[in-house]
Amino acid sequence: MMELDLATGGTRGYWEDHVPETEPGKIRAVRSLERMPRPDPGWDLKPGESRGYWKYHAPGKWFKQAKAIGKINNEKATLLFDSGAEVSIVDTTFARKVGCIIDESQRQECVGIGESVYTTLGRTTIKVTLAGSLVYFFDAWVGELSGQEAILGMDFMVPAGVRLDLADGTLCLPDEVRIQLSGRRPLYGRSHQLFQLDDNAHLDIAETLEVPIRRHRA
């Protein structure tokens, strides 16, 4: 192990032999740029008002959680994907319904919003099925839940490769498999088609280009 004690103004490695003041042609000092007055970027939003992207693609007011339908132990379940939760929890009643073996010798204290502490009942292994074909065997905590059969936190989402696309309202899985979140509709309908330009085009900022689209007759 090599220990370095850097004194005030001391240098090591590259900068020990490349001090800017001793090399000709090097930048010796950089004056701090004067701060220019900038307009206030804040927006005065009215209650319920949206701007920009969400002005035209605003979901319903009831869309407040990232929920999707999947299966736990081959039983249909509502799953809440919570990026703010460190651990995953399956509902006690549902776990017993699908035949989970609960190890009650293991307990976990969870702290959410507020100062109240939530203690789980035990721990169990569950089989999570997403998109009909992606299967995960995972150890989760067991506790009382309402509104969903399971909360899948970061301990599940990270190793499973789950990404939340809240703009599109989808849950993105490995190999770009997507699941529509409950209460959301896709931004684009199934009738949209891809098209390719015959020639390359370069557009500057705020510049537009009209592209004629030819319909193919069946």
Number of C-alpha atoms within 10 A of each C-alpha: 3 3 5 7 8 9 7 6 5 9 14 10 7 8 10 9 11 12 12 13 11 10 11 8 8 11 9 11 8 6 5 6 6 6 6 6 6 6 6 6 6 6 7 7 9 7 6 6 10 13 11 7 9 11 10 9 14 13 18 10 8 8 14 9 13 21 25 21 19 17 19 25 18 13 13 13 18 17 24 22 24 19 18 9 16 13 19 22 23 26 21 20 13 20 21 12 11 13 10 18 13 18 14 13 8 13 15 16 9 13 12 10 6 6 7 9 12 13 15 20 19 19 22 18 18 22 15 20 20 19 16 9 7 12 15 14 12 14 17 22 26 30 22 16 15 7 11 16 23 27 24 22 19 18 16 21 19 11 8 15 11 18 17 19 14 13 13 16 22 22 22 16 18 11 7 10 13 18 17 19 24 17 16 18 14 13 11 8 8 7 5 7 6 4 8 7 9 6 5 6 7 8 8 6 6 5 7 9 8 5 7 7 9 7 6 5 4 3
